[in-house]
Amino acid sequence: MKDRIRILFTMPNFDKAGSGKVVYDLISGLDQKRFDIELACNHRRGAFFNEVEALGFPIHIFKTTTEYKPYQSLPSRIWTISRFFKKNKYDVIHSWHWSSDWTEVCAARMAGIKWLYTKKAMSWGNRHWKIRSFLANYIVNINHEMQDYYPNKKAQALIPLGIDTEHYSPIHFSRTSPKEMFHIITVANLVPVKGIEILLEAVKMLKDDDWKLTILGNKDNDYGRAMEDLSRNLGLQNKVSFLGKHPDVRPYISDADLYIIPTLDEGRKEGMPMALVEAMSMAIPVIGSDISGINYVLKDFPEWLVPAGNAQALAYAISKLKSRSPNERKAIGVELRNYCLRHFTMAQFIEAHEELYTQLA
């Protein structure tokens, strides 16, 4: 057996952190005595590319997927990708592409290389996803409902995303929120599916006035401006702060008494909402909508799930938590953090992948 297992991680780009940060954390933590790591992406653009490049792993600017049409030339284009894989003698190719493309797995199969992908989102339904999943040597799911997409696929595993629980820890911060003001926070890019209007309507229903709401996330779009308008129309302009996007949300979360992840009731599904896990790891009580992804993270805490799109139910849940004593709320936060330490650590995430790569190779 070779000294190290050669793994190629493929991504369309590193324009934004997102999945790129997950790959960054994974390859940073893999045992380099056991694994020889390389990456492939389409271009060098994006600020996060520089951070990945600084790790020192070889990065190939090479497109490992190709368009389906024209079909006449598809085999030769797949063959070109296959030769790249074969030339570099990879043992395993791990795709982090978000799309349903199946040309990469065809190229890997042609080269005789094991290929797996991580299912990051709840998109499904078209035949391309089914082809991709059928051809994959292995599929990694990040929540429990994803396995329902391919019930007959034995070569699959649930590996939830990991978080740096030392980085997202309350020990780094001291509380500054005044005791008489109950501080609610949510972190999300402001797009319609996030259901910020449900949260605004819910806090409007609260029967007392000793609360404030902080909304973090990109607000420079039509939806963000509409939510600011709605806040004013509801008379909440002195209670709700839209602070925009911040690279480090920990100081804001640490100052909060409650983190909320609302959504609309429109078939909304999440892969695995890491902002929710970050708040839990910071030992903050949380409330989330009962949809895929969120209900996986909170599956052992059903009392903190509310029906999606139901402002009245959300208002009741906020009032219920708000009525608890500070010590009771602190205990809830500690319980949530301990849950993260048992289920969502970066060490567990990396170890599960190391075992999987070894198994495949």
VOPAGU-2260 file (C-alpha; in pm, 1 decimal, decimal comma):
REM VOPAGU-2260
SITE   aa  ch    i         X         Y         Z
SITE  MET   A    0       0,0       0,0       0,0
SITE  LYS   A    1     117,3     352,6     -77,3
SITE  ASP   A    2     239,6     570,3     206,3
SITE  ARG   A    3     -35,4     827,9     158,1
SITE  ILE   A    4    -381,2     834,1       1,8
SITE  ARG   A    5    -401,9    1092,0    -277,1
SITE  ILE   A    6    -721,8    1294,8    -259,5
SITE  LEU   A    7    -843,7    1561,5    -500,4
SITE  PHE   A    8   -1104,4    1805,8    -368,7
SITE  THR   A    9   -1303,9    1972,2    -646,6
SITE  MET   A   10   -1493,7    2302,7    -619,7
SITE  PRO   A   11   -1630,3    2541,5    -883,5
SITE  ASN   A   12   -1460,5    2833,7    -707,6
SITE  PHE   A   13   -1364,4    2992,7    -378,9
SITE  ASP   A   14   -1540,3    3323,4    -447,0
SITE  LYS   A   15   -1707,3    3315,8    -104,8
SITE  ALA   A   16   -1646,3    3131,2     219,0
SITE  GLY   A   17   -1955,7    2905,7     242,3
SITE  SER   A   18   -1864,2    2555,6     128,2
SITE  GLY   A   19   -1513,5    2679,9      63,0
SITE  LYS   A   20   -1469,2    2736,6     437,4
SITE  VAL   A   21   -1589,6    2382,4     507,8
SITE  VAL   A   22   -1332,8    2242,3     263,0
SITE  TYR   A   23   -1069,4    2474,7     411,2
SITE  ASP   A   24   -1135,5    2342,6     761,4
SITE  LEU   A   25   -1142,2    1982,2     641,3
SITE  ILE   A   26    -815,2    1984,0     449,6
SITE  SER   A   27    -648,7    2186,0     726,0
SITE  GLY   A   28    -731,4    1914,3     974,4
SITE  LEU   A   29    -659,2    1599,5     771,5
SITE  ASP   A   30    -353,3    1403,2     878,7
SITE  GLN   A   31     -93,2    1489,7     613,6
SITE  LYS   A   32     107,7    1183,3     708,9
SITE  ARG   A   33    -181,7     974,0     579,4
SITE  PHE   A   34    -328,4    1193,2     304,8
SITE  ASP   A   35    -176,0    1370,7       6,0
SITE  ILE   A   36    -412,5    1661,4     -66,1
SITE  GLU   A   37    -472,2    1858,9    -386,5
SITE  LEU   A   38    -752,6    2085,6    -504,9
SITE  ALA   A   39    -908,1    2180,4    -838,9
SITE  CYS   A   40   -1127,5    2480,4    -915,0
SITE  ASN   A   41   -1225,9    2687,2   -1217,5
SITE  HIS   A   42   -1040,8    3013,1   -1144,4
SITE  ARG   A   43    -840,1    3211,3    -891,1
SITE  ARG   A   44   -1095,7    3486,4    -831,7
SITE  GLY   A   45   -1240,5    3562,2    -490,7
SITE  ALA   A   46   -1081,7    3679,4    -166,9
SITE  PHE   A   47   -1120,6    3339,3      -5,1
SITE  PHE   A   48    -908,3    3175,8    -275,5
SITE  ASN   A   49    -603,1    3347,1    -126,9
SITE  GLU   A   50    -675,7    3196,5     214,5
SITE  VAL   A   51    -703,3    2846,9      66,4
SITE  GLU   A   52    -388,6    2898,4    -140,2
SITE  ALA   A   53    -200,0    3004,3     174,1
SITE  LEU   A   54    -245,7    2652,5     313,3
SITE  GLY   A   55      17,8    2540,4      64,4
SITE  PHE   A   56    -166,1    2254,3    -102,4
SITE  PRO   A   57    -137,6    2225,4    -483,8
SITE  ILE   A   58    -433,8    2394,1    -654,8
SITE  HIS   A   59    -510,5    2308,6   -1017,4
SITE  ILE   A   60    -697,8    2571,9   -1215,7
SITE  PHE   A   61    -875,9    2310,8   -1419,3
SITE  LYS   A   62   -1247,8    2265,0   -1483,5
SITE  THR   A   63   -1340,1    1911,8   -1380,3
SITE  THR   A   64   -1693,2    1932,4   -1524,3
SITE  THR   A   65   -1816,0    1999,9   -1875,6
SITE  GLU   A   66   -2139,9    2099,2   -2047,2
SITE  TYR   A   67   -2368,5    1816,7   -2158,9
SITE  LYS   A   68   -2425,5    1961,1   -2506,6
SITE  PRO   A   69   -2331,1    1909,5   -2779,0
SITE  TYR   A   70   -2376,3    1541,9   -2700,1
SITE  GLN   A   71   -2161,5    1432,9   -2995,7
SITE  SER   A   72   -1846,1    1571,5   -2834,5
SITE  LEU   A   73   -1939,7    1492,2   -2472,4
SITE  PRO   A   74   -1743,7    1162,2   -2453,0
SITE  SER   A   75   -1422,1    1325,2   -2574,0
SITE  ARG   A   76   -1459,2    1614,0   -2329,8
SITE  ILE   A   77   -1517,4    1373,4   -2041,0
SITE  TRP   A   78   -1216,5    1173,7   -2159,8
SITE  THR   A   79    -998,5    1489,0   -2134,8
SITE  ILE   A   80   -1100,1    1534,3   -1770,5
SITE  SER   A   81   -1043,7    1164,1   -1710,1
SITE  ARG   A   82    -686,0    1190,8   -1842,7
SITE  PHE   A   83    -616,8    1470,7   -1595,1
SITE  PHE   A   84    -739,2    1249,6   -1308,8
SITE  LYS   A   85    -544,1     949,3   -1433,3
SITE  LYS   A   86    -223,5    1146,7   -1490,2
SITE  ASN   A   87    -222,9    1270,2   -1131,2
SITE  LYS   A   88    -289,7     922,5    -990,1
SITE  TYR   A   89    -559,1    1017,1    -742,6
SITE  ASP   A   90    -704,6     747,7    -519,3
SITE  VAL   A   91   -1015,8     944,2    -424,2
SITE  ILE   A   92   -1194,7    1246,7    -570,0
SITE  HIS   A   93   -1424,8    1435,5    -333,0
SITE  SER   A   94   -1661,1    1673,0    -510,1
SITE  TRP   A   95   -1797,2    1979,7    -333,1
SITE  HIS   A   96   -1978,9    2107,2    -642,6
SITE  TRP   A   97   -2325,5    2232,6    -558,4
SITE  SER   A   98   -2486,7    2126,9    -888,0
SITE  SER   A   99   -2630,2    1801,0   -1019,9
SITE  ASP   A  100   -2353,4    1765,3   -1280,8
SITE  TRP   A  101   -2256,5    1403,9   -1353,1
SITE  THR   A  102   -1974,4    1458,7   -1603,5
SITE  GLU   A  103   -1709,6    1466,8   -1330,7
SITE  VAL   A  104   -1813,2    1131,2   -1187,9
SITE  CYS   A  105   -1812,4     984,5   -1539,3
SITE  ALA   A  106   -1455,4    1104,6   -1584,5
SITE  ALA   A  107   -1354,9     957,4   -1248,7
SITE  ARG   A  108   -1518,2     625,4   -1334,9
SITE  MET   A  109   -1340,4     623,9   -1669,7
SITE  ALA   A  110   -1009,1     676,2   -1487,2
SITE  GLY   A  111   -1086,5     401,2   -1235,8
SITE  ILE   A  112   -1085,0     643,1    -940,0
SITE  LYS   A  113   -1325,4     635,5    -645,1
SITE  TRP   A  114   -1556,6     938,3    -648,6
SITE  LEU   A  115   -1781,6    1076,6    -376,9
SITE  TYR   A  116   -1975,6    1394,0    -323,9
SITE  THR   A  117   -2118,1    1578,7     -26,8
SITE  LYS   A  118   -2488,3    1661,2     -53,9
SITE  LYS   A  119   -2499,3    2014,7      80,1
SITE  ALA   A  120   -2849,1    2134,4      -7,3
SITE  MET   A  121   -3196,7    1984,3     -25,8
SITE  SER   A  122   -3233,2    2029,1    -402,3
SITE  TRP   A  123   -3351,9    1714,5    -578,5
SITE  GLY   A  124   -3597,8    1587,9    -837,0
SITE  ASN   A  125   -3432,4    1616,9   -1177,2
SITE  ARG   A  126   -3282,7    1316,1   -1351,5
SITE  HIS   A  127   -2931,0    1459,9   -1334,6
SITE  TRP   A  128   -2923,5    1433,0    -954,1
SITE  LYS   A  129   -3034,2    1072,4    -986,3
SITE  ILE   A  130   -2764,9     992,7   -1242,9
SITE  ARG   A  131   -2499,2    1162,9   -1030,9
SITE  SER   A  132   -2605,1     973,1    -720,5
SITE  PHE   A  133   -2626,9     638,0    -898,8
SITE  LEU   A  134   -2274,8     672,0   -1037,7
SITE  ALA   A  135   -2116,8     796,1    -713,7
SITE  ASN   A  136   -1906,5     546,1    -522,9
SITE  TYR   A  137   -2022,0     715,3    -204,5
SITE  ILE   A  138   -2247,5     998,8     -88,6
SITE  VAL   A  139   -2202,5    1206,7     226,0
SITE  ASN   A  140   -2522,7    1354,9     368,8
SITE  ILE   A  141   -2522,0    1644,8     612,1
SITE  ASN   A  142   -2869,7    1584,1     753,7
SITE  HIS   A  143   -3084,9    1279,0     813,7
SITE  GLU   A  144   -3353,5    1349,1     551,4
SITE  MET   A  145   -3114,8    1343,9     255,2
SITE  GLN   A  146   -3090,3     964,5     262,0
SITE  ASP   A  147   -3456,2     950,3     154,5
SITE  TYR   A  148   -3349,8    1076,9    -189,3
SITE  TYR   A  149   -3164,7     751,2    -263,5
SITE  PRO   A  150   -3317,2     485,2     -34,8
SITE  ASN   A  151   -3152,2     197,3    -221,3
SITE  LYS   A  152   -2802,0     344,4    -204,3
SITE  LYS   A  153   -2604,3     155,0      57,8
SITE  ALA   A  154   -2283,3     350,5       2,0
SITE  GLN   A  155   -2384,1     661,4     193,8
SITE  ALA   A  156   -2318,7     807,8     537,3
SITE  LEU   A  157   -2442,7    1089,1     755,9
SITE  ILE   A  158   -2155,9    1323,6     842,7
SITE  PRO   A  159   -2289,9    1654,9     975,2
SITE  LEU   A  160   -2075,3    1961,3     921,5
SITE  GLY   A  161   -1832,1    2037,2    1199,9
SITE  ILE   A  162   -1767,4    2360,8    1383,2
SITE  ASP   A  163   -1466,8    2495,7    1568,3
SITE  THR   A  164   -1619,6    2484,3    1914,9
SITE  GLU   A  165   -1312,7    2653,2    2065,3
SITE  HIS   A  166   -1355,5    2951,0    1832,1
SITE  TYR   A  167   -1732,4    2962,3    1885,2
SITE  SER   A  168   -1718,0    2960,5    2263,0
SITE  PRO   A  169   -1862,6    3192,6    2527,2
SITE  ILE   A  170   -1533,7    3197,5    2716,7
SITE  HIS   A  171   -1397,3    3462,4    2479,0
SITE  PHE   A  172   -1663,1    3721,5    2567,4
SITE  SER   A  173   -1822,3    3885,0    2867,1
SITE  ARG   A  174   -2188,5    3978,1    2866,8
SITE  THR   A  175   -2262,9    4348,7    2812,3
SITE  SER   A  176   -2639,8    4345,5    2756,0
SITE  PRO   A  177   -2833,3    4527,3    3028,3
SITE  LYS   A  178   -3036,3    4285,0    3238,6
SITE  GLU   A  179   -3362,0    4471,3    3183,9
SITE  MET   A  180   -3342,1    4438,4    2804,5
SITE  PHE   A  181   -3398,6    4094,2    2651,5
SITE  HIS   A  182   -3178,0    4074,4    2342,6
SITE  ILE   A  183   -3291,2    3868,4    2040,0
SITE  ILE   A  184   -3063,5    3811,1    1740,6
SITE  THR   A  185   -3072,8    3647,2    1399,9
SITE  VAL   A  186   -2793,8    3607,9    1145,0
SITE  ALA   A  187   -2880,5    3560,4     778,0
SITE  ASN   A  188   -2830,7    3708,1     434,7
SITE  LEU   A  189   -3155,6    3893,3     382,5
SITE  VAL   A  190   -3331,9    3704,7     105,0
SITE  PRO   A  191   -3707,6    3629,8      90,4
SITE  VAL   A  192   -3688,6    3264,1     198,0
SITE  LYS   A  193   -3536,9    3364,6     532,3
SITE  GLY   A  194   -3873,3    3485,6     661,3
SITE  ILE   A  195   -3751,2    3793,1     845,7
SITE  GLU   A  196   -4104,6    3932,3     819,3
SITE  ILE   A  197   -4226,0    3643,5    1036,8
SITE  LEU   A  198   -3976,7    3741,7    1304,4
SITE  LEU   A  199   -4076,0    4108,1    1286,7
SITE  GLU   A  200   -4444,9    4020,3    1312,2
SITE  ALA   A  201   -4370,3    3789,0    1606,2
SITE  VAL   A  202   -4183,8    4048,1    1814,2
SITE  LYS   A  203   -4462,2    4296,7    1740,9
SITE  MET   A  204   -4697,7    4051,9    1917,1
SITE  LEU   A  205   -4492,7    4043,3    2237,3
SITE  LYS   A  206   -4693,8    4180,4    2527,8
SITE  ASP   A  207   -4407,2    4369,2    2688,7
SITE  ASP   A  208   -4154,6    4622,9    2570,2
SITE  ASP   A  209   -3831,7    4512,0    2738,8
SITE  TRP   A  210   -3667,8    4355,7    2434,0
SITE  LYS   A  211   -3454,4    4449,0    2136,0
SITE  LEU   A  212   -3384,4    4267,9    1810,6
SITE  THR   A  213   -3057,2    4268,5    1615,6
SITE  ILE   A  214   -3056,5    4147,5    1254,2
SITE  LEU   A  215   -2714,3    4070,4    1106,1
SITE  GLY   A  216   -2665,2    4001,0     735,6
SITE  ASN   A  217   -2641,7    4166,5     397,9
SITE  LYS   A  218   -2931,2    4410,3     374,7
SITE  ASP   A  219   -2829,6    4594,4      56,7
SITE  ASN   A  220   -3094,3    4441,4    -166,2
SITE  ASP   A  221   -3466,8    4480,4    -234,1
SITE  TYR   A  222   -3568,5    4235,3      35,3
SITE  GLY   A  223   -3341,8    4391,8     295,5
SITE  ARG   A  224   -3481,5    4735,2     223,7
SITE  ALA   A  225   -3835,5    4595,8     232,9
SITE  MET   A  226   -3771,6    4449,1     578,2
SITE  GLU   A  227   -3641,0    4782,9     704,7
SITE  ASP   A  228   -3957,4    4945,2     568,0
SITE  LEU   A  229   -4172,7    4678,4     735,3
SITE  SER   A  230   -3997,4    4738,3    1066,1
SITE  ARG   A  231   -4081,0    5107,9    1044,6
SITE  ASN   A  232   -4440,3    5038,6     937,4
SITE  LEU   A  233   -4483,7    4813,4    1241,1
SITE  GLY   A  234   -4350,0    5090,7    1463,4
SITE  LEU   A  235   -4040,5    4891,6    1556,7
SITE  GLN   A  236   -3773,4    5130,6    1431,8
SITE  ASN   A  237   -3651,1    5194,3    1788,2
SITE  LYS   A  238   -3653,7    4825,0    1879,4
SITE  VAL   A  239   -3497,8    4659,9    1573,3
SITE  SER   A  240   -3144,1    4718,3    1443,7
SITE  PHE   A  241   -3032,4    4611,3    1095,8
SITE  LEU   A  242   -2654,9    4603,1    1128,6
SITE  GLY   A  243   -2559,8    4458,9     790,3
SITE  LYS   A  244   -2297,2    4192,5     730,7
SITE  HIS   A  245   -2014,3    4136,7     978,5
SITE  PRO   A  246   -1721,0    3897,4     931,4
SITE  ASP   A  247   -1722,6    3799,8    1299,4
SITE  VAL   A  248   -2069,8    3753,0    1447,6
SITE  ARG   A  249   -1951,6    3611,7    1780,4
SITE  PRO   A  250   -1952,8    3939,8    1979,2
SITE  TYR   A  251   -2314,5    4001,0    1878,0
SITE  ILE   A  252   -2426,1    3645,3    1954,0
SITE  SER   A  253   -2250,4    3647,4    2291,0
SITE  ASP   A  254   -2444,9    3960,2    2388,8
SITE  ALA   A  255   -2781,0    3801,2    2300,1
SITE  ASP   A  256   -3029,9    3613,8    2517,2
SITE  LEU   A  257   -3191,3    3429,8    2225,7
SITE  TYR   A  258   -3100,5    3333,8    1869,8
SITE  ILE   A  259   -3384,7    3278,9    1619,0
SITE  ILE   A  260   -3377,1    3122,8    1272,5
SITE  PRO   A  261   -3717,1    3193,8    1111,8
SITE  THR   A  262   -3836,5    3082,9     768,2
SITE  LEU   A  263   -4142,7    3107,0     549,8
SITE  ASP   A  264   -4383,6    2815,2     515,2
SITE  GLU   A  265   -4314,7    2762,5     144,8
SITE  GLY   A  266   -4152,0    2420,7     125,7
SITE  ARG   A  267   -3833,0    2572,7     263,1
SITE  LYS   A  268   -3551,9    2328,4     337,3
SITE  GLU   A  269   -3199,3    2374,2     469,2
SITE  GLY   A  270   -2899,0    2147,5     434,8
SITE  MET   A  271   -2742,7    2225,2     770,9
SITE  PRO   A  272   -2776,7    2582,8     903,6
SITE  MET   A  273   -2434,1    2654,9    1048,8
SITE  ALA   A  274   -2534,9    2995,5    1190,1
SITE  LEU   A  275   -2772,3    2805,9    1418,2
SITE  VAL   A  276   -2494,7    2567,8    1526,1
SITE  GLU   A  277   -2264,1    2863,6    1589,1
SITE  ALA   A  278   -2519,7    3019,5    1824,5
SITE  MET   A  279   -2564,9    2687,2    2005,9
SITE  SER   A  280   -2188,7    2652,5    2041,3
SITE  MET   A  281   -2183,7    3001,6    2193,0
SITE  ALA   A  282   -2423,9    2866,8    2462,2
SITE  ILE   A  283   -2715,6    3085,0    2354,7
SITE  PRO   A  284   -3076,8    2956,4    2368,8
SITE  VAL   A  285   -3223,3    2912,9    2020,0
SITE  ILE   A  286   -3558,4    2885,3    1843,0
SITE  GLY   A  287   -3587,1    2752,3    1488,3
SITE  SER   A  288   -3850,1    2676,6    1226,9
SITE  ASP   A  289   -3948,2    2312,5    1197,3
SITE  ILE   A  290   -3804,8    2246,4     851,1
SITE  SER   A  291   -3542,1    2011,1     710,9
SITE  GLY   A  292   -3193,1    2091,1     834,3
SITE  ILE   A  293   -3307,3    2303,7    1126,6
SITE  ASN   A  294   -3506,9    2017,2    1274,9
SITE  TYR   A  295   -3203,7    1791,2    1229,1
SITE  VAL   A  296   -2981,6    2021,7    1433,0
SITE  LEU   A  297   -3256,9    2056,8    1697,2
SITE  LYS   A  298   -3393,1    1701,7    1675,1
SITE  ASP   A  299   -3331,5    1644,1    2046,4
SITE  PHE   A  300   -3482,4    1981,7    2139,1
SITE  PRO   A  301   -3833,4    1975,3    1986,3
SITE  GLU   A  302   -3959,3    2231,4    2238,4
SITE  TRP   A  303   -3752,4    2496,2    2057,5
SITE  LEU   A  304   -3898,8    2422,9    1714,1
SITE  VAL   A  305   -4196,6    2621,8    1580,9
SITE  PRO   A  306   -4405,7    2581,7    1263,8
SITE  ALA   A  307   -4251,1    2767,5     970,4
SITE  GLY   A  308   -4428,1    3087,6     873,1
SITE  ASN   A  309   -4630,7    3105,3    1195,2
SITE  ALA   A  310   -4562,7    3439,2    1363,2
SITE  GLN   A  311   -4805,1    3370,8    1648,3
SITE  ALA   A  312   -4634,6    3040,6    1736,0
SITE  LEU   A  313   -4297,4    3212,2    1722,2
SITE  ALA   A  314   -4417,7    3493,8    1949,9
SITE  TYR   A  315   -4542,5    3235,4    2200,3
SITE  ALA   A  316   -4208,0    3050,8    2193,8
SITE  ILE   A  317   -4019,0    3378,2    2249,8
SITE  SER   A  318   -4244,1    3468,6    2542,0
SITE  LYS   A  319   -4203,6    3120,3    2688,6
SITE  LEU   A  320   -3825,0    3144,3    2683,5
SITE  LYS   A  321   -3824,4    3506,9    2792,0
SITE  SER   A  322   -4025,9    3415,0    3101,3
SITE  ARG   A  323   -3749,8    3181,5    3219,9
SITE  SER   A  324   -3507,1    3311,9    3478,4
SITE  PRO   A  325   -3156,8    3414,8    3366,4
SITE  ASN   A  326   -3015,8    3103,8    3533,5
SITE  GLU   A  327   -3264,4    2879,9    3351,9
SITE  ARG   A  328   -3178,0    3039,6    3019,2
SITE  LYS   A  329   -2808,5    2999,3    3095,4
SITE  ALA   A  330   -2866,1    2629,5    3165,3
SITE  ILE   A  331   -3044,3    2589,8    2831,6
SITE  GLY   A  332   -2751,2    2752,0    2654,9
SITE  VAL   A  333   -2500,6    2526,4    2830,3
SITE  GLU   A  334   -2704,8    2221,5    2732,3
SITE  LEU   A  335   -2704,2    2332,7    2367,8
SITE  ARG   A  336   -2328,5    2390,6    2371,2
SITE  ASN   A  337   -2267,2    2049,2    2526,6
SITE  TYR   A  338   -2480,2    1899,3    2250,9
SITE  CYS   A  339   -2253,8    2062,9    1991,9
SITE  LEU   A  340   -1951,3    1922,1    2172,5
SITE  ARG   A  341   -2099,7    1574,0    2141,9
SITE  HIS   A  342   -2223,3    1591,9    1784,4
SITE  PHE   A  343   -2083,6    1879,4    1574,8
SITE  THR   A  344   -1714,7    1927,6    1652,3
SITE  MET   A  345   -1455,4    1978,7    1382,8
SITE  ALA   A  346   -1254,0    1687,0    1521,1
SITE  GLN   A  347   -1548,6    1450,2    1470,0
SITE  PHE   A  348   -1605,6    1587,4    1119,9
SITE  ILE   A  349   -1243,3    1534,2    1018,9
SITE  GLU   A  350   -1213,4    1190,7    1179,8
SITE  ALA   A  351   -1525,9    1066,0     998,0
SITE  HIS   A  352   -1380,3    1177,9     664,2
SITE  GLU   A  353   -1042,7    1020,1     735,0
SITE  GLU   A  354   -1213,1     688,0     803,4
SITE  LEU   A  355   -1421,5     720,5     486,1
SITE  TYR   A  356   -1124,8     803,6     261,2
SITE  THR   A  357    -930,4     511,1     404,5
SITE  GLN   A  358   -1225,0     281,3     343,1
SITE  LEU   A  359   -1266,4     395,6     -16,5
SITE  ALA   A  360    -893,9     376,4    -100,4
